[in-house]
Amino acid sequence: SHNTYLTGRQYGGKSSTEIYRQVLLSGCRCIELDCWDGTGENKGEPIITHGKAMCTDVFFKDVLYQIRDTAFARSDFPLILSFENHCSKSNQLKMAKYCMEIFGDMLLSKPFDDYPLEPGVQLPSPNRLKHKILIKNKRLKADIEKLQMEQFLREGKLDEEDEPVENPEDIVGEEILAVCKYYFAG
């Protein structure tokens, strides 16, 4: 489902968490989330919107709750979340944290032992992935990714606008950092 969050037109349209519930109850197995850094009163939170297309925003976290509650209501087969990710590193860490907390065991957070992500090794079958949520996310270029993660771990922030944090590992936890490295920017 492309632009899943929109209730109508692509430009100037209204975003809604309810649409995610509706498409999942219709049997859809791949949905898109256009992820952006919140601005104004939403600053510091990842949001779902159509970028510069004058659409309304919904909170990333609220969309995850709708997905969790209806992901497997009509089908046991895996659900793919396609993230069109425009978020800063700090918001990507929040996204990883929210995915872990909200989806729990439904999230495929690391490869299965018998299906390592290596060249020449088959991926698991859809039957093996039943009741699992997978994330498709475009990662940053390796050199940029490495520098940003090192900066975040060293300074607790990524740019001048970020508030520094004492110890990033304490805030998001080791397991969440691992998920971030698996799916997001790490």
C-alpha positions as CSV (number, residue, x, y, z in Angstrom):
1,S,0.0,0.0,0.0
2,H,1.7,3.2,-1.2
3,N,1.1,6.4,0.9
4,T,-0.9,4.3,3.3
5,Y,-1.4,7.1,5.8
6,L,-3.4,9.4,3.4
7,T,-7.2,9.5,3.4
8,G,-7.4,11.3,0.1
9,R,-5.2,13.4,-2.2
10,Q,-1.4,13.2,-2.1
11,Y,-1.0,17.0,-1.9
12,G,-2.7,18.8,0.9
13,G,-4.3,15.5,2.1
14,K,-5.2,14.4,5.6
15,S,-3.1,11.7,7.3
16,S,-4.7,9.2,9.6
17,T,-3.7,6.3,11.7
18,E,-7.1,4.7,11.0
19,I,-6.1,4.0,7.4
20,Y,-3.4,1.6,8.6
21,R,-6.0,-0.4,10.5
22,Q,-8.3,-0.5,7.5
23,V,-5.7,-1.7,5.0
24,L,-4.5,-4.4,7.4
25,L,-8.0,-5.6,8.0
26,S,-8.4,-5.8,4.2
27,G,-5.4,-8.2,4.1
28,C,-2.6,-5.9,2.9
29,R,0.9,-7.4,3.8
30,C,3.1,-4.4,2.9
31,I,2.5,-0.9,4.0
32,E,4.4,2.4,3.7
33,L,5.4,4.8,6.4
34,D,6.9,8.1,5.2
35,C,9.0,9.0,8.3
36,W,10.1,12.6,9.0
37,D,11.4,14.6,11.9
38,G,8.6,16.4,13.7
39,T,8.6,20.2,13.7
40,G,7.0,22.9,15.8
41,E,5.0,21.3,18.7
42,N,6.0,17.8,17.3
43,K,9.7,18.6,17.4
44,G,11.8,15.7,18.7
45,E,9.3,13.0,17.6
46,P,9.2,11.0,14.4
47,I,6.1,11.7,12.4
48,I,4.3,10.2,9.4
49,T,3.6,12.7,6.6
50,H,4.2,13.3,2.9
51,G,7.1,15.6,3.4
52,K,6.6,19.0,1.8
53,A,3.2,18.2,0.3
54,M,1.2,20.1,2.9
55,C,-0.4,17.0,4.4
56,T,-1.3,16.7,8.0
57,D,1.0,14.7,10.4
58,V,0.4,11.7,12.6
59,F,2.8,10.5,15.2
60,F,5.0,7.5,14.2
61,K,4.3,5.9,17.6
62,D,0.5,6.1,17.1
63,V,0.8,4.4,13.7
64,L,2.7,1.5,15.3
65,Y,0.0,0.9,17.9
66,Q,-2.6,0.6,15.1
67,I,-0.3,-1.8,13.2
68,R,0.3,-3.9,16.3
69,D,-3.4,-4.2,17.1
70,T,-4.4,-5.3,13.5
71,A,-1.2,-6.8,11.9
72,F,-2.4,-10.4,12.0
73,A,-6.2,-10.0,12.3
74,R,-6.7,-11.3,8.7
75,S,-3.5,-13.1,7.8
76,D,-0.8,-15.0,9.7
77,F,1.8,-14.2,7.0
78,P,4.5,-11.7,7.6
79,L,3.9,-8.0,7.5
80,I,6.4,-5.7,5.8
81,L,6.7,-2.1,6.9
82,S,8.3,-0.1,4.2
83,F,9.9,3.0,5.8
84,E,10.6,5.9,3.5
85,N,13.0,7.3,6.1
86,H,13.9,11.0,6.2
87,C,14.6,11.1,9.9
88,S,17.7,12.2,11.8
89,K,19.8,9.6,13.6
90,S,18.3,10.5,17.0
91,N,14.8,10.0,15.7
92,Q,15.9,6.8,14.0
93,L,17.0,5.6,17.4
94,K,13.5,6.5,18.8
95,M,11.9,4.7,15.9
96,A,13.9,1.5,16.8
97,K,13.0,1.9,20.4
98,Y,9.3,2.3,19.6
99,C,9.3,-0.7,17.3
100,M,10.9,-2.9,20.0
101,E,8.6,-1.7,22.7
102,I,5.3,-1.7,20.8
103,F,5.8,-4.8,18.6
104,G,7.8,-6.9,21.1
105,D,8.2,-10.5,19.8
106,M,6.3,-9.7,16.6
107,L,9.3,-7.7,15.3
108,L,12.0,-9.8,13.6
109,S,14.8,-8.0,15.3
110,K,17.7,-10.3,14.2
111,P,18.1,-13.0,11.6
112,F,17.1,-16.6,12.5
113,D,20.2,-18.7,13.4
114,D,19.4,-21.1,10.6
115,Y,18.9,-18.3,8.1
116,P,21.9,-15.9,8.5
117,L,21.9,-12.9,6.2
118,E,24.8,-14.0,4.1
119,P,25.4,-14.3,0.3
120,G,24.2,-17.6,-1.0
121,V,22.0,-18.4,2.0
122,Q,18.3,-18.5,1.3
123,L,15.9,-16.2,3.1
124,P,13.3,-17.8,5.4
125,S,10.0,-18.8,3.8
126,P,6.8,-16.9,4.5
127,N,5.6,-19.8,6.6
128,R,8.7,-19.5,8.8
129,L,8.0,-15.8,9.1
130,K,4.3,-16.1,10.2
131,H,3.3,-13.5,12.9
132,K,6.5,-11.5,12.2
133,I,6.8,-7.9,11.3
134,L,9.7,-7.1,9.0
135,I,11.1,-3.6,8.3
136,K,12.3,-2.5,4.9
137,N,14.4,0.6,5.4
138,K,16.9,2.4,3.3
139,R,20.1,2.8,5.2
140,L,22.5,5.7,5.0
141,K,25.8,5.3,3.1
142,A,28.2,3.2,5.3
143,D,30.7,6.0,5.9
144,I,28.1,8.5,6.9
145,E,26.3,6.0,9.0
146,K,29.4,5.1,10.9
147,L,30.4,8.7,11.5
148,Q,27.0,9.7,12.8
149,M,26.7,6.7,15.1
150,E,30.1,7.4,16.5
151,Q,29.2,11.0,17.1
152,F,26.0,10.1,18.8
153,L,27.6,7.6,21.1
154,R,30.4,10.0,21.9
155,E,28.5,13.2,22.3
156,G,24.9,12.1,22.8
157,K,23.7,14.3,20.0
158,L,24.0,14.5,16.2
159,D,23.7,18.2,15.4
160,E,23.4,21.6,17.1
161,E,19.6,21.3,17.5
162,D,19.8,17.9,19.4
163,E,19.8,18.0,23.1
164,P,22.8,16.1,24.5
165,V,22.1,13.0,26.4
166,E,24.4,11.6,29.1
167,N,24.7,8.0,27.8
168,P,22.8,6.9,24.7
169,E,23.0,3.3,25.6
170,D,21.2,4.0,28.9
171,I,18.4,5.8,27.1
172,V,17.7,3.3,24.3
173,G,19.3,0.2,25.7
174,E,21.8,-2.2,24.1
175,E,19.1,-4.4,22.5
176,I,17.4,-1.3,20.8
177,L,20.8,-0.1,19.5
178,A,21.2,-3.6,18.0
179,V,17.8,-3.3,16.3
180,C,18.7,0.2,15.1
181,K,21.9,-1.2,13.6
182,Y,20.0,-4.0,12.0
183,Y,17.2,-2.0,10.4
184,F,18.0,1.6,10.6
185,A,21.1,3.8,10.6
186,G,23.6,1.7,12.5
